[in-house]
């Protein structure tokens, strides 16, 4: 009986977090590598913020390239797993937090997400507001979905990169 309760609890956690954000879909390492080689080359000067960081595979890939990597995740089981898998890398930080209610770290240079069609435009707008607050451009990389009515800077496979400039810095 205890086993059934544990399994039901795990299923409930994943179902509830999928209602608030995108479902957990593990990222493929080869696709991440291609995106970070051909789309946006991460380096030591970068801080990557992964929205819905899941098991942290993107965070660890970014950290291997020298970037600071911060994950925002609302599923406590995935936060625990990501922290455990990343435990030996001081460049990786995983926060149990809701992206919609959180500000970006001041050092953020690129925001990564497996956005999904229902929320990708809202995510873009949130990143725009954060770029406005920081008063500098941010890069936004989406896996799987393009942002409607926004010009893609560059695409590689299912990854799409956008440059978001603060509204106060746009030419009139």
Secondary structure as GFF3:
##gff-version 3
##sequence-region A 1 172
A	DSSP	alpha_helix	2	20	.	.	.	ID=ss1
A	DSSP	alpha_helix	29	38	.	.	.	ID=ss2
A	DSSP	beta_strand	47	51	.	.	.	ID=ss3
A	DSSP	alpha_helix	57	64	.	.	.	ID=ss4
A	DSSP	beta_strand	68	73	.	.	.	ID=ss5
A	DSSP	alpha_helix	76	85	.	.	.	ID=ss6
A	DSSP	beta_strand	92	96	.	.	.	ID=ss7
A	DSSP	three_ten_helix	99	101	.	.	.	ID=ss8
A	DSSP	beta_strand	110	113	.	.	.	ID=ss9
A	DSSP	alpha_helix	120	134	.	.	.	ID=ss10
A	DSSP	beta_strand	138	143	.	.	.	ID=ss11
A	DSSP	beta_strand	154	156	.	.	.	ID=ss12
A	DSSP	beta_strand	159	164	.	.	.	ID=ss13
A	DSSP	three_ten_helix	167	169	.	.	.	ID=ss14
###
